[in-house]
Structure formats: structure tokens, C-alpha cells
Amino acid sequence: MSKIGKISISIPEKVKVVLAGNIINIEGPLGKKSLDIDLEMFNLDIKDGKEISIKPKKIDQNSKRLWGMNRSLINNAVIGSSTGYEKILELVGVGYRAALKGKQLNLQLGYSHDINYDIPDGIKIEVEKQTTLKISGSDKQQVGSVASKIKTYRKIEPYKGKGIREKGQYVLKKEGKKK
């Protein structure tokens, strides 16, 4: 039995969930999301527009694997359309800074050139200080992939800890060479 799949999903008041065929449409104040659910394998119950539960029709190895994943995808879409997701990135290093220029994020990361990152649709990036970025959006996967892409521009260096990191991320520092 899937421990995650058994848990029912509560729907906030602002979010509307509609099942149309195999597609579940979730609409809230921050956006819309459509998910394709295999109804030949799962039963989807929407109770009074307040709770969603998903159960497999027959329990076998394959349905056990997909049960928790489908429940998590629906839950992430509900949370994303009501409150949204955000990640905070910190630029650590002398001269590292970020600025917004229209729909582009301009990063100065100690290279001989500036890096211009095109912000995708559905993602909002705020530069709070010159060294702090706040990435927010309604799609958890998209917010994570944008944060990951920005982090690859300057990976964390293990001796001084310079680079782009998430807020609160632990960096294992190495000891320098001895005389």
C-alpha cells in the first residue's frame, strides 16, 4: 500500500477542481494546471469540492508505484494554484550581483562577460538585494528547474564557498593546503 497515496488532498476555498474525461483541471488565484490521470487504473473521488482522494482499481506492483506519484502531482498542482512555490537563491562572492532588465535576468558572476538569462513564462523573479534572487511560480517543477539552471552558471566552490546557492543550503568546505 502506498502511504502517500492513501492521504486525501484538501482543496482550499479559492481553488476549483473539475474532472473532464481523463483530464483534471485545477484553477486557482495564481494560475491553471491540467493533469492527465489514467482513469482505467485509478478511481478519483472529488467530495463536495473540498477533498480529492485517489485509489487504484486493482492493486499490483505497477499501480502501487504510480499511486503515490499521481497523488503528489495533484497535490502539487493544488498548492501551486493557491499559494504557489518559491525558491530563494544567494550569490556569494566579491562582485557577484544580479539585476533585472525587462524579461531578462542579468548576472555578473566574475566572468569576463555578463550572463543574460531569459525568464520563462509562468515564472516571476525578484531581485531583493543585488545578491538575493527570489524565484516564484505556480508550477513546482518549473520553479525548481529555473533555480537549478541559474545555479549551474556558478557552482559552489569548496574552498571559499563562492558561487550561487539556495538559502539555507549547507556547503561542505575543504581545508586549504598546509605548509
KEKE-3310 file (N, C-alpha, C; in steps of 0.2 Angstrom, whole numbers, plus 5000, padded with zeros to 4 digits):
npx = (5004:5002:5009:5009:4999:4987:4983:4971:4968:4966:4956:4958:4948:4948:4952:4947:4942:4940:4934:4936:4933:4948:4956:4961:4956:4963:4960:4965:4969:4982:4984:4982:4981:4983:4981:4984:4976:4976:4962:4958:4966:4965:4953:4945:4940:4930:4925:4912:4919:4929:4938:4950:4952:4962:4962:4968:4961:4964:4976:4992:5010:5013:5003:5004:5016:5013:5003:5006:5013:5005:4995:5004:5007:4994:4992:5003:4999:4987:4992:5001:4992:4985:4994:5007:5024:5041:5058:5073:5088:5105:5119:5135:5150:5164:5159:5149:5133:5116:5103:5088:5082:5070:5062:5073:5086:5100:5116:5131:5145:5158:5164:5172:5162:5144:5130:5115:5100:5085:5069:5057:5039:5027:5035:5041:5054:5062:5073:5079:5090:5106:5112:5103:5090:5073:5064:5048:5033:5019:5020:5028:5039:5044:5048:5059:5067:5071:5078:5088:5095:5100:5108:5118:5126:5136:5144:5145:5160:5172:5182:5182:5168:5161:5149:5133:5120:5106:5095:5100:5106:5118:5136:5149:5165:5182:5198:5212:5228:5242:5257)
npy = (4994:5011:5024:5038:5039:5035:5046:5059:5074:5090:5103:5121:5135:5145:5138:5129:5113:5102:5088:5082:5070:5061:5071:5082:5097:5111:5126:5141:5156:5159:5153:5141:5123:5108:5091:5074:5060:5043:5035:5022:5014:5021:5026:5042:5053:5067:5076:5086:5097:5099:5090:5078:5061:5047:5031:5015:5004:4990:4982:4981:4979:4989:4998:5002:5009:5020:5026:5034:5044:5050:5056:5065:5073:5079:5085:5094:5103:5108:5115:5124:5132:5138:5144:5144:5142:5145:5149:5154:5161:5164:5174:5172:5180:5190:5205:5198:5200:5203:5208:5215:5216:5220:5206:5199:5191:5198:5193:5195:5187:5186:5182:5186:5191:5197:5187:5184:5179:5172:5174:5162:5160:5161:5161:5171:5182:5190:5203:5205:5210:5215:5203:5193:5182:5180:5167:5163:5155:5145:5132:5119:5110:5118:5130:5124:5119:5131:5137:5128:5129:5142:5141:5133:5141:5147:5136:5130:5133:5123:5128:5142:5144:5151:5156:5152:5148:5140:5147:5144:5132:5120:5120:5111:5114:5113:5110:5121:5120:5114:5121)
npz = (5000:4996:5006:5004:4994:5001:5008:5009:4998:5003:4997:4995:4998:4988:4977:4962:4957:4943:4935:4919:4908:4906:4911:4924:4929:4937:4945:4951:4961:4957:4945:4932:4930:4921:4922:4917:4921:4923:4921:4919:4928:4940:4953:4955:4967:4970:4983:4987:4982:4991:4995:4988:4983:4979:4972:4968:4955:4954:4964:4961:4957:4948:4949:4962:4962:4954:4961:4973:4966:4957:4966:4973:4962:4959:4972:4972:4961:4966:4978:4971:4963:4973:4983:4978:4973:4979:4978:4985:4980:4984:4980:4982:4984:4979:4970:4964:4957:4953:4942:4935:4919:4910:4903:4906:4916:4922:4926:4935:4937:4940:4928:4912:4905:4905:4911:4903:4907:4900:4906:4909:4904:4916:4927:4940:4944:4957:4962:4976:4985:4978:4978:4981:4975:4971:4966:4960:4957:4950:4946:4953:4948:4937:4944:4951:4941:4935:4945:4947:4935:4935:4946:4940:4933:4941:4950:4967:4975:4983:4993:4997:4997:4987:4975:4968:4978:4986:4998:5015:5012:5015:5014:5011:5017:5011:5018:5016:5008:5017:5025)
capx = (5000:5006:5007:5007:4993:4981:4981:4967:4970:4961:4956:4957:4942:4949:4953:4941:4944:4935:4936:4933:4936:4954:4960:4959:4958:4964:4961:4966:4971:4989:4985:4978:4985:4979:4984:4981:4976:4974:4956:4957:4970:4963:4947:4946:4934:4930:4920:4909:4924:4933:4943:4951:4955:4963:4963:4969:4956:4967:4982:4998:5016:5013:4998:5007:5021:5010:4998:5008:5016:4999:4993:5008:5006:4988:4993:5007:4995:4983:4996:5004:4987:4983:4999:5012:5031:5046:5065:5077:5095:5110:5125:5141:5157:5165:5157:5143:5127:5110:5099:5083:5082:5064:5061:5080:5090:5107:5120:5138:5147:5166:5167:5174:5156:5138:5126:5108:5095:5078:5064:5052:5033:5024:5040:5042:5060:5063:5080:5078:5096:5109:5114:5097:5085:5068:5060:5042:5028:5013:5022:5034:5044:5047:5052:5065:5072:5074:5083:5094:5098:5103:5114:5124:5131:5142:5143:5149:5167:5173:5187:5179:5161:5159:5145:5126:5117:5099:5095:5100:5110:5124:5141:5155:5171:5188:5203:5217:5234:5246:5264)
capy = (5000:5017:5028:5044:5039:5035:5053:5063:5080:5095:5109:5127:5138:5148:5133:5125:5107:5100:5082:5082:5064:5059:5077:5085:5104:5114:5133:5145:5163:5160:5150:5135:5117:5102:5085:5069:5054:5036:5033:5014:5012:5024:5030:5048:5055:5074:5076:5092:5102:5101:5085:5073:5055:5043:5024:5011:4999:4984:4984:4977:4982:4995:5003:5004:5014:5026:5029:5040:5049:5054:5059:5070:5078:5083:5090:5100:5107:5112:5120:5129:5136:5143:5148:5145:5140:5150:5147:5160:5160:5169:5175:5173:5181:5198:5207:5194:5203:5202:5214:5213:5220:5218:5199:5195:5192:5200:5191:5197:5181:5186:5180:5192:5194:5196:5181:5186:5173:5174:5172:5159:5162:5157:5162:5178:5183:5197:5204:5209:5214:5213:5196:5189:5182:5176:5164:5161:5152:5141:5125:5117:5108:5124:5134:5120:5119:5138:5138:5124:5132:5148:5138:5130:5147:5147:5131:5132:5132:5120:5131:5148:5144:5156:5153:5153:5143:5141:5150:5139:5126:5118:5120:5107:5117:5109:5113:5123:5116:5116:5122)
capz = (5000:4996:5012:5002:4990:5005:5011:5004:4997:5005:4992:4998:4996:4982:4971:4959:4953:4938:4931:4912:4905:4909:4912:4929:4928:4944:4944:4957:4960:4954:4939:4930:4929:4919:4923:4914:4925:4919:4925:4919:4933:4947:4954:4958:4970:4972:4988:4988:4980:4997:4996:4982:4985:4973:4974:4962:4954:4957:4967:4959:4958:4944:4952:4969:4960:4951:4965:4977:4962:4954:4972:4974:4956:4960:4977:4970:4957:4971:4982:4966:4961:4978:4987:4974:4976:4979:4980:4986:4979:4986:4976:4987:4981:4978:4964:4961:4958:4949:4940:4930:4913:4906:4904:4906:4922:4921:4931:4935:4941:4940:4922:4908:4902:4909:4908:4902:4907:4898:4911:4905:4906:4922:4932:4942:4948:4960:4964:4983:4985:4972:4979:4983:4970:4973:4960:4962:4951:4952:4944:4957:4943:4933:4948:4953:4936:4934:4951:4946:4929:4937:4950:4936:4930:4945:4955:4973:4975:4990:4997:5000:4997:4982:4970:4969:4982:4989:5005:5020:5009:5018:5010:5015:5014:5012:5021:5011:5008:5023:5024)
cpx = (5004:5004:5005:5000:4987:4978:4977:4969:4965:4961:4954:4951:4942:4950:4947:4944:4938:4938:4933:4937:4942:4958:4957:4961:4958:4965:4960:4968:4977:4989:4981:4983:4981:4983:4980:4982:4973:4968:4954:4961:4967:4956:4948:4940:4935:4924:4918:4914:4928:4939:4943:4954:4956:4965:4964:4963:4958:4974:4987:5004:5016:5009:5001:5012:5018:5005:5000:5011:5010:4996:4997:5008:5000:4989:4997:5004:4990:4986:4999:4998:4984:4988:5005:5019:5036:5053:5069:5085:5099:5116:5131:5147:5158:5163:5152:5137:5122:5106:5094:5083:5076:5063:5068:5083:5097:5111:5128:5141:5155:5169:5169:5167:5150:5134:5119:5104:5088:5073:5058:5045:5030:5029:5041:5049:5060:5070:5079:5084:5100:5112:5109:5092:5079:5064:5054:5037:5023:5015:5029:5040:5047:5051:5059:5070:5075:5079:5089:5098:5102:5109:5120:5128:5137:5141:5147:5156:5169:5178:5185:5172:5158:5155:5138:5123:5110:5100:5095:5104:5117:5130:5147:5161:5177:5193:5208:5223:5238:5253:5268)
cpy = (5006:5022:5035:5044:5038:5042:5057:5070:5085:5101:5115:5130:5142:5144:5129:5119:5104:5094:5082:5076:5062:5065:5080:5092:5108:5121:5136:5152:5164:5157:5144:5129:5112:5096:5079:5063:5048:5034:5025:5011:5014:5026:5036:5051:5062:5075:5083:5098:5104:5096:5080:5067:5051:5036:5020:5006:4992:4985:4979:4981:4989:5000:5006:5010:5021:5030:5035:5046:5053:5058:5066:5076:5082:5088:5096:5105:5111:5117:5126:5134:5141:5147:5149:5142:5145:5147:5154:5158:5166:5169:5177:5174:5188:5200:5203:5198:5202:5208:5212:5218:5218:5211:5195:5197:5193:5198:5192:5192:5181:5183:5187:5195:5193:5190:5184:5179:5175:5170:5168:5161:5158:5158:5169:5178:5190:5197:5208:5213:5212:5206:5191:5189:5178:5174:5161:5159:5147:5133:5123:5114:5113:5128:5131:5120:5126:5139:5134:5126:5138:5146:5135:5135:5148:5142:5133:5129:5129:5124:5137:5148:5149:5152:5155:5147:5145:5144:5144:5132:5126:5117:5116:5111:5113:5113:5115:5119:5118:5117:5117)
cpz = (5000:5002:5010:4998:4994:5007:5006:5004:4998:5000:4996:4995:4989:4976:4969:4955:4949:4935:4924:4908:4909:4912:4918:4929:4935:4942:4950:4956:4957:4948:4938:4929:4927:4920:4920:4918:4922:4924:4924:4925:4940:4947:4957:4960:4972:4977:4989:4987:4986:4998:4990:4985:4979:4975:4968:4962:4956:4959:4965:4959:4954:4947:4958:4967:4958:4956:4969:4972:4959:4960:4973:4968:4957:4966:4976:4966:4961:4975:4977:4964:4966:4981:4982:4977:4975:4981:4980:4985:4981:4982:4981:4983:4979:4971:4960:4962:4952:4948:4935:4925:4909:4908:4904:4913:4920:4927:4930:4940:4941:4933:4918:4905:4907:4906:4908:4902:4905:4903:4907:4908:4912:4928:4934:4946:4950:4963:4971:4984:4979:4972:4981:4977:4973:4967:4963:4956:4954:4950:4948:4953:4940:4938:4950:4947:4934:4939:4949:4940:4931:4942:4946:4933:4934:4951:4961:4974:4983:4995:5001:5000:4992:4977:4971:4972:4984:4996:5010:5017:5013:5013:5014:5012:5016:5015:5016:5012:5014:5021:5026)
residu = (MET:SER:LYS:ILE:GLY:LYS:ILE:SER:ILE:SER:ILE:PRO:GLU:LYS:VAL:LYS:VAL:VAL:LEU:ALA:GLY:ASN:ILE:ILE:ASN:ILE:GLU:GLY:PRO:LEU:GLY:LYS:LYS:SER:LEU:ASP:ILE:ASP:LEU:GLU:MET:PHE:ASN:LEU:ASP:ILE:LYS:ASP:GLY:LYS:GLU:ILE:SER:ILE:LYS:PRO:LYS:LYS:ILE:ASP:GLN:ASN:SER:LYS:ARG:LEU:TRP:GLY:MET:ASN:ARG:SER:LEU:ILE:ASN:ASN:ALA:VAL:ILE:GLY:SER:SER:THR:GLY:TYR:GLU:LYS:ILE:LEU:GLU:LEU:VAL:GLY:VAL:GLY:TYR:ARG:ALA:ALA:LEU:LYS:GLY:LYS:GLN:LEU:ASN:LEU:GLN:LEU:GLY:TYR:SER:HIS:ASP:ILE:ASN:TYR:ASP:ILE:PRO:ASP:GLY:ILE:LYS:ILE:GLU:VAL:GLU:LYS:GLN:THR:THR:LEU:LYS:ILE:SER:GLY:SER:ASP:LYS:GLN:GLN:VAL:GLY:SER:VAL:ALA:SER:LYS:ILE:LYS:THR:TYR:ARG:LYS:ILE:GLU:PRO:TYR:LYS:GLY:LYS:GLY:ILE:ARG:GLU:LYS:GLY:GLN:TYR:VAL:LEU:LYS:LYS:GLU:GLY:LYS:LYS:LYS)
# end
